[in-house]
Amino acid sequence: MTMSLKELMNAPMRPGRLDWIGLRPARRETLKAVDEARVEIGGGLVGDHFTGPADAKRMVSMIQAEHLVAVAGILGRPAVTPFMTRRNLVISGLNLLALKGRTFTIGEALFAYTGPCAPCGRMDENLGPGGFQAMRGHGGIITRVLRPGTIRVGDAVVVLDLPQQPSLALLTYPDEE
């Protein structure tokens, strides 16, 4: 039986894995790698410089581990580290862009996809010439925290069923439609 595109888009996904957690103590400071972190609504990761309202779209940024390898290949570098991309979490085994319109758990915390994490001008500074271009399409995602909790390296990233609440449709950027 052939599945429709809608059925394929809504199909279950296997869990991913949280491989790395990074806190940015202040703007432009070096990230601090930690094994666990507390996640709060409106504050993102405790110890990260981000603070914002409870409905902020960019509470926690995430990048796929597989994209770090791709960016390194594009740049001809032996490796690209999470420190260089300045994302909070590195996730493996899960296509982060497939999380659009979905909620997911990491450890005790519940997150919602809010949009892609576009590269900034710092990428040329951190990765060298061409860093910005290499990160295009590989920058990861930004998320909103829906339920606080503790997350740990090694936690499963579990995608929940598609949300039934129409209000979650507001969590994506209008230009992504």
C-alpha positions as CSV (number, residue, x, y, z in Angstrom):
1,M,0.0,0.0,0.0
2,T,1.4,3.4,-1.0
3,M,1.3,6.1,1.7
4,S,0.3,9.7,0.8
5,L,2.7,12.5,1.3
6,K,0.7,13.7,4.3
7,E,0.9,10.2,5.9
8,L,4.6,10.1,5.2
9,M,5.1,13.5,6.8
10,N,3.1,12.4,9.9
11,A,4.7,9.0,10.2
12,P,6.5,8.1,13.5
13,M,10.2,8.8,13.8
14,R,12.7,6.7,15.7
15,P,14.2,8.5,18.7
16,G,17.4,10.5,18.5
17,R,20.1,11.1,21.1
18,L,21.4,14.1,23.0
19,D,25.1,14.1,22.4
20,W,26.3,17.4,23.7
21,I,25.1,20.3,25.9
22,G,26.7,23.8,25.7
23,L,26.0,26.8,27.8
24,R,26.9,30.3,26.6
25,P,27.7,32.2,29.9
26,A,27.7,35.6,28.2
27,R,27.4,37.0,24.7
28,R,30.5,36.1,22.6
29,E,32.1,34.1,25.4
30,T,33.3,30.5,24.8
31,L,30.7,27.9,25.4
32,K,30.9,25.6,28.4
33,A,30.2,21.9,27.8
34,V,28.2,20.2,30.5
35,D,26.8,16.7,31.0
36,E,23.5,17.9,32.3
37,A,21.4,21.1,32.4
38,R,18.2,22.4,33.8
39,V,15.7,23.7,31.2
40,E,13.2,26.5,32.2
41,I,10.3,28.1,30.4
42,G,11.2,31.6,29.4
43,G,14.9,31.1,30.3
44,G,16.0,28.1,28.2
45,L,19.0,26.4,29.7
46,V,19.9,27.6,33.2
47,G,23.5,29.1,33.0
48,D,23.1,30.2,29.3
49,H,23.0,33.9,28.7
50,F,19.6,33.7,26.9
51,T,16.6,35.0,28.9
52,G,13.3,35.9,27.4
53,P,9.6,35.8,27.7
54,A,7.8,32.5,28.2
55,D,6.7,32.7,24.5
56,A,10.1,33.4,23.0
57,K,10.8,31.4,19.9
58,R,14.5,31.0,20.5
59,M,14.9,29.4,23.9
60,V,17.2,26.5,23.0
61,S,19.1,26.0,19.8
62,M,19.9,22.5,18.4
63,I,22.1,21.2,15.6
64,Q,22.3,17.7,14.1
65,A,25.6,15.9,14.8
66,E,25.5,14.7,11.2
67,H,25.5,18.3,10.0
68,L,28.8,19.1,11.8
69,V,30.4,16.4,9.6
70,A,28.7,17.9,6.5
71,V,29.9,21.4,7.3
72,A,33.4,20.2,7.9
73,G,33.4,18.5,4.5
74,I,32.1,21.6,2.8
75,L,34.9,23.7,4.3
76,G,37.6,21.1,3.8
77,R,38.2,21.0,7.6
78,P,39.0,17.8,9.5
79,A,36.2,18.6,12.0
80,V,33.7,21.2,13.1
81,T,33.0,21.2,16.8
82,P,29.8,22.3,18.6
83,F,31.8,25.2,20.2
84,M,32.3,26.6,16.7
85,T,28.6,26.7,15.8
86,R,27.4,28.1,19.2
87,R,24.3,25.9,19.3
88,N,23.1,24.7,22.7
89,L,22.4,21.0,22.0
90,V,23.8,18.5,19.5
91,I,21.4,15.8,18.5
92,S,22.2,12.6,16.5
93,G,20.1,10.0,14.8
94,L,17.1,12.4,14.1
95,N,16.4,14.8,11.2
96,L,15.7,18.0,13.2
97,L,13.9,19.7,10.3
98,A,11.3,16.8,10.4
99,L,10.3,18.1,13.8
100,K,8.4,21.0,12.3
101,G,4.9,21.1,13.8
102,R,5.8,18.5,16.4
103,T,6.7,18.4,20.1
104,F,9.4,16.3,21.5
105,T,11.0,15.4,24.8
106,I,14.6,15.3,25.9
107,G,14.9,13.9,29.4
108,E,12.2,15.5,31.6
109,A,11.8,18.6,29.3
110,L,9.2,19.1,26.5
111,F,10.2,21.2,23.5
112,A,8.4,22.6,20.4
113,Y,10.1,23.3,17.1
114,T,9.8,27.0,16.3
115,G,12.0,27.4,13.2
116,P,15.3,26.9,11.5
117,C,18.4,28.4,13.2
118,A,19.9,30.4,10.4
119,P,23.6,31.1,10.4
120,C,24.9,34.5,11.5
121,G,28.0,36.5,10.5
122,R,29.9,34.9,13.4
123,M,30.1,31.7,11.3
124,D,32.9,33.1,9.1
125,E,34.6,34.3,12.3
126,N,34.3,30.9,14.0
127,L,34.7,28.5,11.0
128,G,36.8,30.6,8.6
129,P,36.1,32.0,5.2
130,G,33.0,30.4,3.8
131,G,31.6,29.4,7.2
132,F,28.4,31.3,6.7
133,Q,27.7,29.7,3.3
134,A,28.6,26.2,4.6
135,M,26.2,26.5,7.5
136,R,23.2,27.5,5.3
137,G,20.7,24.6,5.5
138,H,22.8,23.0,8.2
139,G,22.3,25.5,11.1
140,G,19.8,23.4,13.0
141,I,16.6,24.5,14.7
142,I,15.4,26.8,17.4
143,T,12.9,25.6,20.0
144,R,10.6,26.8,22.7
145,V,10.4,25.1,26.1
146,L,6.9,23.8,26.9
147,R,7.8,21.9,30.1
148,P,10.8,22.5,32.3
149,G,13.1,19.7,33.4
150,T,16.6,18.3,33.5
151,I,18.3,17.0,30.4
152,R,21.5,14.9,30.3
153,V,23.9,13.8,27.6
154,G,22.7,10.4,26.4
155,D,19.0,11.2,26.8
156,A,16.7,10.0,24.1
157,V,15.0,12.6,21.9
158,V,11.5,11.3,21.6
159,V,9.1,12.8,19.0
160,L,5.5,12.9,20.2
161,D,2.5,12.5,18.0
162,L,1.5,15.5,15.9
163,P,-0.1,18.1,18.1
164,Q,-3.8,18.3,18.0
165,Q,-4.0,21.8,19.5
166,P,-4.3,24.5,16.8
167,S,-2.4,26.9,19.0
168,L,0.8,25.0,18.3
169,A,0.6,26.0,14.7
170,L,1.7,29.5,15.9
171,L,5.1,28.0,16.9
172,T,6.4,28.0,13.3
173,Y,7.4,31.0,11.2
174,P,4.8,32.1,8.6
175,D,7.4,32.1,5.8
176,E,8.1,28.4,6.3
177,E,4.6,27.3,5.1
